[in-house]
Amino acid sequence: MSTPATVRRSVPSPRSRPEKLALRLWNCGERIAAFALLALGLPVLVLVAAIIAVLSRRFPILTHTRVGQFDESFEMLKFRTMDYASGCGKAVERNHAEDRKPFEDPRVSSGFARFCRRFSIDELPQLLHVVSGRIALVGPRPLTRSELEAHYQDDTGEILMVRPGITGLWQVMGRSRLTYRQRRRLDLFLVRNQSPRLYLHILLWTIPQVFTGKNSW
């Protein structure tokens, strides 16, 4: 896939050798941390996968096409908490057209699925993407192409210059109650103000958000 003009215009200046080394070390540490989280969470992953397989009678993990760094599409892993049957197609299109995430999504398949989504359990398989280097622990949330076209528009190129992340600034500052306009503004702030301090603050802020399920549905 060719790189869009919006991305080409946003190419950053070359990094110095110390900056490149620091970035490699940072990425390596991030991948090690993700692997450790996967190992610690393995019993939870197995249990959730088994429950979803029984309830849905289908394979518990699915993939969903998202747009990653430099406009490269990839298949993002998630636990199966939604029913993507043909009857939900219009609901998907309508949700992307709206400016705020709907409180009740007709695709959510069960009470257990809602529980997993509220406490971000459905996102745990994405740690595998961090281990592989595809995404980061902290970064703009990977979106679908239709979401980018509808809500990020001219800012898409700048957002796609960095690796997407499992958590980010809008996930700790309102989550589902935020509009796409607010999410875009927070994603741009994160991209333009990247620093170890902000990165660590977001990681720490994510912990209470996940365990309380606040502003998530």
C-alpha positions in Angstrom: 0.0 0.0 0.0 1.4 3.4 -1.0 1.9 6.0 1.7 -0.8 8.7 1.6 0.3 12.3 0.9 -0.9 13.3 4.4 1.6 10.9 5.9 4.4 11.7 3.6 4.1 15.4 4.5 4.5 14.6 8.2 7.8 12.7 7.9 9.8 13.7 11.0 13.4 14.9 10.9 16.1 12.1 11.1 16.9 11.1 14.7 20.5 11.3 16.1 22.3 8.1 17.0 21.7 8.5 20.7 18.0 9.0 20.1 17.8 5.9 17.9 19.6 3.9 20.6 17.3 5.2 23.4 14.3 4.4 21.2 15.4 0.8 20.6 16.1 0.3 24.3 12.6 1.8 25.2 10.9 -0.5 22.6 12.8 -3.5 23.9 11.8 -2.7 27.5 8.2 -2.3 26.4 8.1 -5.6 24.7 9.6 -7.4 27.7 7.0 -5.8 30.0 4.2 -6.9 27.6 5.6 -10.5 27.6 5.7 -10.4 31.5 2.1 -9.2 31.6 1.0 -12.0 29.2 2.8 -14.6 31.4 1.2 -13.3 34.6 -2.2 -13.0 33.0 -2.2 -16.4 31.3 -4.7 -18.0 33.7 -7.1 -15.2 33.2 -6.7 -15.4 29.4 -7.4 -19.1 29.4 -10.4 -18.8 31.6 -11.9 -15.9 29.6 -11.3 -17.7 26.4 -13.0 -20.9 27.7 -16.1 -19.0 28.9 -16.4 -17.1 25.6 -16.0 -20.3 23.6 -18.8 -21.9 25.6 -21.2 -18.9 25.4 -20.6 -18.1 21.8 -19.9 -21.7 20.5 -17.2 -20.1 18.4 -13.5 -19.5 18.5 -13.0 -17.0 21.4 -10.5 -14.7 19.6 -11.3 -12.7 16.5 -9.4 -10.2 14.4 -10.5 -6.8 13.3 -8.8 -4.7 10.6 -7.2 -1.5 12.0 -4.9 1.1 10.6 -1.4 1.2 12.2 1.7 3.3 11.9 2.5 4.7 8.4 -1.0 3.7 7.2 -0.3 0.0 7.4 -3.4 -2.1 8.0 -3.2 -5.0 10.4 -5.5 -7.5 12.0 -5.9 -6.6 15.7 -6.7 -9.4 18.1 -9.6 -9.2 20.5 -11.7 -11.5 22.6 -15.0 -12.2 20.9 -17.4 -10.0 22.7 -19.5 -8.9 19.7 -21.7 -10.6 17.2 -20.7 -9.4 13.7 -23.6 -11.2 12.0 -25.1 -9.7 8.9 -27.9 -8.0 10.9 -25.4 -5.8 12.7 -23.8 -4.3 9.6 -25.9 -1.2 9.6 -25.3 -0.7 13.3 -21.6 -0.8 12.7 -21.9 1.9 10.0 -24.1 4.0 12.2 -21.8 3.8 15.2 -18.9 5.1 13.1 -21.0 7.9 11.8 -22.0 9.1 15.3 -19.7 11.4 17.2 -19.9 9.4 20.5 -19.8 5.7 21.4 -23.4 4.4 22.0 -24.2 3.3 25.5 -25.8 0.2 24.3 -24.3 -1.6 21.3 -26.5 -4.2 19.6 -23.5 -6.2 18.7 -22.4 -7.0 22.3 -23.3 -10.6 22.6 -23.9 -11.3 26.4 -23.6 -10.1 29.9 -20.2 -11.6 30.3 -19.2 -9.9 27.0 -20.3 -6.5 28.5 -18.3 -7.3 31.7 -15.2 -8.0 29.6 -15.6 -4.8 27.6 -16.2 -2.6 30.7 -13.0 -3.8 32.4 -11.0 -4.0 29.1 -10.5 -7.7 29.4 -11.3 -8.1 25.7 -8.2 -6.1 24.9 -5.7 -8.4 26.6 -4.8 -10.4 23.5 -3.4 -7.2 22.1 -0.4 -7.6 24.4 0.8 -10.0 21.7 1.0 -7.1 19.3 3.2 -5.2 21.8 5.5 -8.2 22.1 5.8 -8.3 18.3 6.4 -4.5 18.1 3.3 -3.8 16.0 1.8 -1.5 18.6 2.9 0.1 21.9 1.6 0.0 25.4 0.8 3.8 25.1 -0.2 5.6 22.0 -3.2 6.7 19.9 -5.8 4.0 19.8 -5.7 2.0 16.5 -8.8 2.9 14.5 -10.6 1.6 11.5 -10.2 3.4 8.2 -13.8 4.5 8.2 -13.3 6.1 11.7 -10.2 7.9 10.5 -12.0 9.2 7.4 -15.1 10.3 9.3 -13.5 11.8 12.4 -9.8 12.5 12.0 -9.7 13.7 8.4 -6.7 16.1 7.9 -5.1 15.0 11.2 -4.9 11.4 10.1 -1.3 11.7 8.7 0.1 13.1 11.9 -1.7 10.4 14.0 -0.3 7.6 11.8 3.3 8.8 12.2 3.6 7.0 15.6 2.8 3.5 16.7 -0.7 3.0 18.0 -1.2 1.9 21.6 -3.3 -0.2 23.9 -4.0 2.8 26.1 -3.6 6.5 25.6 -4.6 9.9 26.8 -8.3 9.8 26.0 -8.6 6.3 27.6 -7.7 7.8 31.0 -9.6 11.1 30.5 -13.2 10.0 29.8 -13.1 6.9 27.6 -16.5 6.1 26.2 -18.2 9.3 27.3 -15.8 11.4 25.0 -16.8 12.5 21.5 -14.6 11.7 18.5 -13.7 15.4 18.4 -12.4 15.2 22.0 -10.5 11.9 21.3 -8.8 13.4 18.3 -7.7 16.4 20.3 -6.2 14.2 23.0 -4.5 11.9 20.5 -2.9 14.9 18.8 -1.7 16.2 22.2 -0.2 12.8 22.9 1.6 12.6 19.6 2.9 16.2 19.8 4.1 15.9 23.5 5.6 12.5 23.7 7.8 12.0 26.7 8.7 9.3 29.2 7.0 11.3 31.9 3.7 11.5 30.0 4.0 7.8 29.0 4.5 6.6 32.6 1.7 8.9 33.8 -0.8 7.4 31.3 0.3 3.9 32.3 -0.3 4.7 36.0 -3.7 6.4 35.3 -4.8 3.4 33.2 -4.7 1.1 36.2 -7.6 2.6 38.2 -9.5 3.1 35.0 -9.3 -0.6 34.2 -10.1 -1.9 37.7 -13.0 0.4 38.2 -14.4 0.3 34.7 -15.2 4.0 35.0 -16.6 5.7 31.9 -16.4 2.4 29.9 -19.3 0.6 28.2 
